[in-house]
Amino acid sequence: MARAAHVIVGAGMAGAKTAEALRTEGFEGPIVLIGDEPEAPYERPPLSKGFLRGELPRDGTLVHPRGWYGDHAVELREGLAVDVDTAARTVELDDGAFVRYDRLLLAPGAEPRPLPIAGSELDGVHYLRTLADSEALARRLDAGGHVAVIGAGWIGAEVAASARQRGLDVSLIERERMPLERVLGSELGCFFAELHRDRGVALHTGQTVERLEGEGAIEAVVLGDGRRIECDFAVVGIGVRPRTALGERAGLTVEDGICVDDRLETSVPGVFAAGDVASVLHPFYGHRVRVEHWANALHQPEVAARGMLGKPARWDRLPYFFSDQYEVGMEYTGLADGAARVVLRGDRPGREFIAFWLDPENRVLAGMNVNVWDVIDPIAELIRSRAAVDPERLADADIPLEALGASPVR
Ligand code: NAP
């Protein structure tokens, strides 16, 4: 076995960025980046947007140019990690090889939840997680026709928008009353429902999917109320589950994800976790937070790499994500229950506004700017201040966000 390296399991955004951060932080020893796909690390946001619509070339999705890994002495190794022995400090791969580590980062990401109903094994039923998934779906979009999108979360909403933009007929099916309702609540869910309806999507909300029908390939989705939606293919986006199996086998503490402290270190010293899989004891919130979004995988590596190198490190960024659907771009900062009180500021009918979620004491929990830009910093400051705000002033777009803070409530 070769000499011990800093080993990263998972060659997605979090893994590739940790390799980069280790080098930026001055680490000169060996780095091995293990991935289970035959691809250089790539970014996922374009897979449901620009790349899916054919507007971005394949290499436009890469985290680093292909030559970067060789240039920075990062060994990209294709393989599936099947076990971790934290006493021997080894990672076992599915081909029987063992990789010795000095420090280990687990960034295996998450995998789509399968649709547990009859017919889900039919041809033409797509999931969207990998570059290969997006390429396969893009070929279906090229052929046109009618797509049934099951689940109106982020995948469902963005794929529905991309498919409409490519001129397909789209039926979007969601069991909640509104798209994106669990995260955004009913009022903002309604905003996205209107957006999709205006763009010609047939929206079926409050609907379970009973079964998928077809002879070999999908021909129709049968809803809980008996309606039958004929389609040429389907896309399932009903959430993901974090890939925690390796952490469990390694004996790490796993709850909803691999539990890490604010240095992103797991319950076993020397083993770290980042990205979709990491359930972080967040210093600002005082409880565990696991975020399944790109920005998390982009920024956590700086902290993970510093932790792996024994330098001071602390993850305390607020959750952040963005989405683009048709002409609507949005960013969301913070963490709120969709049921929290919402205050709107700006032009909702014109689709240029900021939504704020408030707690019962009128403290801002989260903000979502829609087609309004360069407001992330003041929104984050309002959240971090924990200051009670006057909802009427918050709603008044003539009052600068910076002028809204009041005395902090602790
Ligand atoms: P998601 O955002 O968690 O949404 C899944 C949606 O499917 C939820 O609305 C869920 O409703 C619904 N659902 C669950 N079971 C269903 C069923 N049997 N029939 C119909 N609807 C059902 O997950 P996703 O859209 O699959 O996305 C996968 C991951 O990629 C997520 O981690 C997401 O954050 C990430 N992603 C992020 C972005 C972005 O940041 N812009 C874009 C794409 C993907 P309930 O709430 O009732 O469970």
Residues whose N, C-alpha, C, O or C-beta is under 5 A from the ligand:
A	BS01	NAP	I150 G151 A152 G153 W154 I155 G156 I173 E174 R175 E176 R182 Q207 V209 G237 I238 G239 V240 E292 H293 F321 F322 S323
